[in-house]
């Protein structure tokens, strides 16, 4: 598997940011091999990642060599796998915060 250089990644991010919101979430660069289940398109869901004072930048997600740059504060349509990755990341952040708070109480 060939690694992408910085220029290629910068171009991908720039293209993703310039696209309309509905198309922004996914832009495959190469043809993907059909999965074992066939070439069915993965079900999509609409998500919105909130903005805050601390977090205003776009959110980068990578699932099975597909990359996504998701704009905060705007509803976007993404594959279910991307929504699942984001939900898992949120749960892990909550668990880490709970752990830190428990450690401070000791």
C-alpha positions as CSV (number, residue, x, y, z in Angstrom):
1,X,0.0,0.0,0.0
2,X,1.5,3.3,-1.1
3,X,1.5,6.1,1.5
4,X,0.1,9.5,0.5
5,X,2.4,12.4,0.7
6,X,1.5,15.7,2.4
7,X,0.6,17.4,-0.9
8,X,-2.0,14.7,-1.7
9,X,-3.5,14.9,1.7
10,X,-3.6,18.7,1.6
11,X,-5.4,18.6,-1.7
12,X,-7.9,16.1,-0.4
13,X,-8.7,18.3,2.6
14,X,-9.0,21.4,0.5
15,X,-11.4,19.6,-1.9
16,X,-13.5,18.4,1.0
17,X,-13.7,21.8,2.6
18,X,-14.8,23.5,-0.7
19,X,-17.6,21.0,-1.5
20,X,-21.2,21.6,-0.5
21,X,-22.2,20.2,2.9
22,X,-24.3,17.3,1.4
23,X,-21.3,16.0,-0.5
24,X,-18.5,17.0,1.9
25,X,-18.4,13.9,4.1
26,X,-17.0,11.4,1.6
27,X,-14.9,11.6,-1.5
28,X,-13.2,8.3,-2.4
29,X,-10.0,8.8,-4.5
30,X,-9.8,5.4,-5.9
31,X,-12.2,2.7,-7.0
32,X,-12.9,0.3,-4.1
33,X,-13.1,-3.4,-4.4
34,X,-16.7,-4.7,-3.9
35,X,-17.2,-6.1,-0.4
36,X,-18.1,-9.8,0.2
37,X,-21.7,-8.7,0.7
38,X,-21.8,-7.2,-2.8
39,X,-21.4,-3.7,-4.1
40,X,-24.2,-2.2,-2.0
41,X,-23.8,1.4,-0.9
42,X,-23.5,1.7,2.9
43,X,-26.5,3.2,4.6
44,X,-26.0,6.9,5.4
45,X,-27.1,8.8,8.4
46,X,-27.2,12.6,9.1
47,X,-25.1,13.8,12.0
48,X,-24.1,17.2,13.4
49,X,-21.0,17.6,15.5
50,X,-21.4,20.6,17.8
51,X,-19.0,23.5,18.0
52,X,-17.7,24.8,21.2
53,X,-15.2,27.4,22.4
54,X,-12.5,24.8,22.6
55,X,-13.4,22.8,19.5
56,X,-14.2,24.8,16.4
57,X,-12.1,23.0,13.7
58,X,-13.3,20.3,11.3
59,X,-13.2,16.7,12.5
60,X,-11.1,14.2,10.6
61,X,-12.3,10.5,10.5
62,X,-10.8,7.6,8.7
63,X,-12.6,4.2,8.2
64,X,-11.0,1.4,6.1
65,X,-8.8,3.8,4.2
66,X,-11.6,6.2,3.4
67,X,-11.1,9.6,4.9
68,X,-13.7,12.2,5.9
69,X,-13.4,15.8,7.0
70,X,-16.6,16.8,8.8
71,X,-17.5,20.4,9.4
72,X,-18.7,21.2,12.9
73,X,-22.1,22.8,13.5
74,X,-23.5,21.7,10.2
75,X,-25.7,18.7,9.5
76,X,-23.9,16.2,7.1
77,X,-24.7,12.8,5.7
78,X,-22.1,10.2,6.4
79,X,-21.9,6.4,6.2
80,X,-23.1,4.6,9.4
81,X,-19.5,3.4,10.0
82,X,-18.4,7.0,10.4
83,X,-21.2,7.8,12.8
84,X,-20.2,4.7,14.8
85,X,-16.6,5.7,15.0
86,X,-17.6,9.2,16.3
87,X,-20.0,7.7,18.9
88,X,-17.2,5.3,20.1
89,X,-14.8,8.2,20.3
90,X,-17.3,10.2,22.4
91,X,-17.8,7.2,24.8
92,X,-14.1,6.7,25.2
93,X,-13.6,10.4,26.0
94,X,-16.4,10.2,28.6
95,X,-14.7,7.1,30.2
96,X,-11.3,8.9,30.3
97,X,-12.9,11.9,31.9
98,X,-14.7,9.7,34.5
99,X,-11.3,8.0,35.2
100,X,-9.5,11.3,35.7
101,X,-12.2,12.6,38.0
102,X,-12.1,9.4,40.1
103,X,-8.3,9.6,40.3
104,X,-8.5,13.2,41.5
105,X,-10.9,12.3,44.4
106,X,-8.4,9.8,45.8
